[in-house]
Amino acid sequence: QVQLVESGGGLVQAGGSLRLSCAASGNIFSINVMGWYRQAPGKQRELVATITSGGSTNYADSVKDRFTISRDNAKNTVYLQMNSLKPEDTAVYYCNTKLGPYVYWGRGTQVTVSS
């Protein structure tokens, strides 16, 4: 079992920044890839960014050059630094990982960007 708890969401004006955190606990020693996804109202959940235990990263085209995913393995925490936020970034942001055949999700944190 893995537990993921997100924090750091909120309301920000367009052009502003937020930093999301995801703290992992439980059976975390074998975790490799961790990621952030988001789901806007009426839309499907989509990938935002992923990072491996070795630090390799992958981003959705819509957030490249604005968002940065990072990881502190000692703290079992993954971060998502979001800069130059746009109203279309408004969504619930979820932390995600996979361990064997099991996929784990956090409860999500709301990010709202006002124009």
Protein Blocks (a to p, Z undefined) as FASTA:
>chain_A
ZZdddehiacddehiacddddddehjfklpcbdcdddddehiacddfbdcdfkopacddf
klgokaccdddfknopacdddehiafklgccddddddehjbccddebjaddddZZ
